[in-house]
Amino acid sequence: MQRDQPDVIEILRTVKEFVDEITEQLGGQERYHAMCASYLLAIAERELILGPTLDANEHNAAGAFPDDVAELSARIRSGEFDSQWDGVFAFVLDHVIHKVRISKPEHLHPLHQTA
């Protein structure tokens, strides 16, 4: 079923633009709260746009590695993946890049900024 316009992403962008506009007029704690709201709206937008693709790519890349971070960490600590270190390192690096691509993409090296 086709959804009405604006869609969720457009709504988030519109609210973020509004918050960004009024932020300049605020001071102190209100300004800080507006900046936090803008930051969180941008994360929500990127999560909606990039999240499903990044999750699918990570799931497909996991292969022999568990999807669960706690389980993967425990198995790395136990030495189970010592013979597969290059693959584990690449998988974990990709995982971190995906997380940062959602939370703060401008902090990534330009090589990693595009999905």
GUFI-112089 format. One record per residue: residue in three letters; x negated, y, z negated of N, C-alpha, C in turn; residue number from 1. Coordinates in steps of 0.2 Angstrom, whole numbers, plus 2048, in hexadecimal, padded with zeros to 3 digits. Layout:
<atoms>
ALA|X|Y|Z|X|Y|Z|X|Y|Z|NUM
...
</atoms>
This chain:
<atoms>
MET|7FC|7FA|800|800|800|800|7FC|806|800|1
GLN|7FD|80B|804|7F9|811|805|7FB|815|7FF|2
ARG|7F6|818|7FC|7F7|81D|7F6|7F8|824|7F8|3
ASP|7FB|828|7F4|7FC|82F|7F5|7F6|832|7F5|4
GLN|7F5|838|7F8|7EF|83D|7F7|7F1|842|7F2|5
PRO|7EC|844|7EE|7E5|842|7EE|7E4|83C|7EB|6
ASP|7DF|838|7ED|7DD|832|7EA|7D9|833|7E4|7
VAL|7D7|82E|7E0|7D4|82F|7D9|7CD|833|7DA|8
ILE|7CA|831|7DF|7C3|834|7E0|7C4|83C|7E2|9
GLU|7C9|83E|7E6|7CA|845|7E7|7CD|848|7E1|10
ILE|7D0|845|7DC|7D3|848|7D6|7CD|849|7D2|11
LEU|7C8|844|7D1|7C2|845|7CD|7BE|84B|7D0|12
ARG|7BD|84B|7D6|7B9|851|7D9|7BC|858|7D7|13
THR|7C3|858|7D8|7C7|85E|7D7|7C6|860|7CF|14
VAL|7C7|85C|7CB|7C6|85D|7C4|7BF|85F|7C2|15
LYS|7BA|85C|7C5|7B3|85E|7C4|7B1|865|7C7|16
GLU|7B4|866|7CD|7B3|86D|7CF|7B6|872|7CB|17
PHE|7BC|871|7C8|7BF|876|7C3|7BB|876|7BD|18
VAL|7B9|871|7BA|7B4|871|7B4|7AE|875|7B6|19
ASP|7AB|874|7BB|7A5|877|7BD|7A6|87F|7BE|20
GLU|7AC|881|7C0|7AD|888|7C1|7AE|88B|7BA|21
ILE|7B2|888|7B6|7B3|88B|7AF|7AD|88B|7AB|22
THR|7A8|886|7AC|7A2|885|7A8|79E|88C|7A7|23
GLU|79E|88F|7AD|79A|895|7AD|79D|89B|7A8|24
GLN|7A3|89A|7A7|7A7|89F|7A3|7A7|89D|79B|25
LEU|7A4|898|79A|7A4|895|793|79E|896|78F|26
GLY|79E|896|789|798|896|785|797|891|780|27
GLY|792|890|77D|791|88C|777|793|885|778|28
GLN|797|882|773|799|87B|773|79E|87A|779|29
GLU|7A2|87F|77B|7A7|87E|780|7A3|87D|787|30
ARG|79E|880|788|79A|880|78E|797|879|78E|31
TYR|794|877|789|791|870|788|796|86A|78A|32
HIS|79C|86B|787|7A1|866|788|7A4|866|78F|33
ALA|7A4|86C|792|7A6|86C|79A|7A0|869|79E|34
MET|79A|86A|79C|795|867|7A0|795|85F|79F|35
CYS|796|85D|799|797|856|798|79D|853|79C|36
ALA|7A2|857|79C|7A8|854|7A0|7A7|854|7A7|37
SER|7A3|859|7AA|7A1|859|7B1|79D|853|7B3|38
TYR|798|852|7AE|793|84C|7AF|797|845|7AF|39
LEU|79C|845|7AB|79F|83E|7AA|7A4|83D|7B0|40
LEU|7A7|843|7B2|7AB|842|7B8|7A7|840|7BE|41
ALA|7A1|843|7BF|79D|841|7C5|79B|839|7C4|42
ILE|79A|837|7BE|798|830|7BD|79E|82C|7BF|43
ALA|7A4|82E|7BD|7AA|82A|7BF|7AB|82A|7C6|44
GLU|7AA|82F|7CA|7AB|82F|7D1|7A6|82B|7D4|45
ARG|7A0|82B|7D2|79B|826|7D5|79C|81F|7D3|46
GLU|79F|81E|7CD|7A1|817|7CC|7A6|814|7D0|47
LEU|7AB|818|7D2|7B0|816|7D6|7AE|815|7DD|48
ILE|7A9|81A|7E0|7A7|819|7E6|7A2|814|7E7|49
LEU|79D|814|7E3|797|80F|7E4|798|808|7E0|50
GLY|79B|809|7DA|79C|803|7D6|79D|7FC|7D9|51
PRO|7A2|7FC|7DC|7A4|7F5|7DF|79F|7F2|7E4|52
THR|79C|7F7|7E8|797|7F4|7ED|790|7F2|7E9|53
LEU|78E|7F7|7E4|788|7F5|7E0|789|7EF|7DC|54
ASP|78F|7EE|7D9|790|7E8|7D5|790|7E2|7DA|55
ALA|793|7E2|7E0|793|7DC|7E4|78C|7DB|7E7|56
ASN|788|7E0|7E8|781|7DF|7EA|77D|7DC|7E5|57
GLU|77E|7DE|7DF|77A|7DB|7D9|77C|7D4|7D8|58
HIS|783|7D3|7D8|785|7CC|7D7|782|7C7|7DC|59
ASN|782|7C9|7E3|77F|7C5|7E8|777|7C4|7E7|60
ALA|774|7CA|7E5|76D|7C9|7E4|76B|7C5|7DE|61
ALA|76F|7C4|7D9|76E|7C1|7D3|76B|7BA|7D4|62
GLY|76F|7B6|7D9|76C|7AF|7DA|76B|7AB|7D4|63
ALA|765|7AA|7D3|763|7A6|7CD|763|7A9|7C6|64
PHE|764|7B0|7C6|764|7B3|7C0|76B|7B5|7BE|65
PRO|76C|7B5|7B7|773|7B6|7B4|775|7BD|7B5|66
ASP|77B|7BE|7B6|77E|7C5|7B7|77E|7C8|7B0|67
ASP|77F|7C5|7AB|77F|7C8|7A4|778|7CA|7A2|68
VAL|778|7D1|7A1|771|7D4|79F|76F|7D1|798|69
ALA|773|7CF|793|770|7CD|78D|76E|7C6|78E|70
GLU|771|7C2|792|76F|7BB|794|768|7BB|798|71
LEU|768|7BF|79D|762|7C0|7A1|75C|7C2|79C|72
SER|75D|7C7|798|758|7C9|794|755|7C4|78F|73
ALA|75A|7C0|78C|758|7BA|788|754|7B5|78C|74
ARG|756|7B4|792|752|7AF|796|74B|7B1|798|75
ILE|74B|7B8|799|744|7BB|79B|740|7BA|795|76
ARG|742|7BC|78F|73E|7BC|789|73C|7B5|787|77
SER|740|7B0|789|73E|7A9|788|739|7A6|78C|78
GLY|738|7AA|792|733|7A8|796|735|7A4|79C|79
GLU|73C|7A3|79C|73F|79F|7A1|73D|7A1|7A8|80
PHE|73D|7A7|7A9|73C|7AA|7B0|734|7AC|7B2|81
ASP|730|7AA|7AD|729|7AC|7AE|726|7AA|7B5|82
SER|728|7A4|7B8|726|7A2|7BE|729|7A6|7C4|83
GLN|72F|7AA|7C3|732|7AD|7C8|732|7B5|7C6|84
TRP|72D|7B7|7C4|72C|7BE|7C1|72E|7C3|7C6|85
ASP|72B|7C2|7CD|72C|7C7|7D2|734|7C8|7D3|86
GLY|737|7C2|7D4|73E|7C2|7D5|742|7C6|7CF|87
VAL|740|7C4|7C9|744|7C7|7C3|743|7CE|7C3|88
PHE|73C|7D0|7C4|73B|7D7|7C4|73F|7DB|7C9|89
ALA|73F|7D9|7CF|743|7DC|7D5|74A|7DC|7D3|90
PHE|74D|7D7|7D0|754|7D7|7CE|755|7DC|7C8|91
VAL|751|7DC|7C3|752|7E1|7BE|751|7E8|7C0|92
LEU|74C|7E9|7C5|74B|7F0|7C7|751|7F2|7CB|93
ASP|754|7EE|7CF|75A|7F0|7D3|760|7F1|7CF|94
HIS|761|7ED|7C9|766|7EE|7C4|765|7F5|7C1|95
VAL|75F|7F7|7BF|75E|7FE|7BC|760|803|7C2|96
ILE|75D|802|7C8|75E|807|7CD|766|808|7CE|97
HIS|76A|803|7CE|771|803|7CF|774|807|7C9|98
LYS|772|806|7C3|775|80A|7BD|773|811|7BE|99
VAL|76D|813|7C0|76B|81A|7C0|76F|81D|7C6|100
ARG|770|819|7CB|773|81C|7D1|77A|81E|7CF|101
ILE|77D|81B|7CA|784|81D|7C8|783|823|7C3|102
SER|77F|822|7BE|77E|827|7B9|77B|82D|7BA|103
LYS|775|82D|7BE|771|833|7BF|76D|832|7C5|104
PRO|770|832|7CB|76C|830|7D1|767|835|7D3|105
GLU|767|83B|7D1|762|840|7D2|75B|83E|7CF|106
HIS|75C|83A|7CA|756|838|7C6|752|832|7CA|107
LEU|755|82F|7CF|752|82A|7D3|74D|82D|7D8|108
HIS|748|829|7D9|743|82A|7DF|747|82B|7E5|109
PRO|746|82F|7EA|74A|830|7F0|74B|829|7F4|110
LEU|746|824|7F3|747|81E|7F6|74D|81A|7F3|111
HIS|74F|81B|7ED|754|817|7EA|75B|81B|7E9|112
GLN|75B|821|7EC|761|825|7EB|767|823|7EF|113
THR|766|820|7F5|76B|81E|7F9|76D|817|7F8|114
ALA|773|815|7F8|776|80E|7F7|774|80A|7FD|115
</atoms>
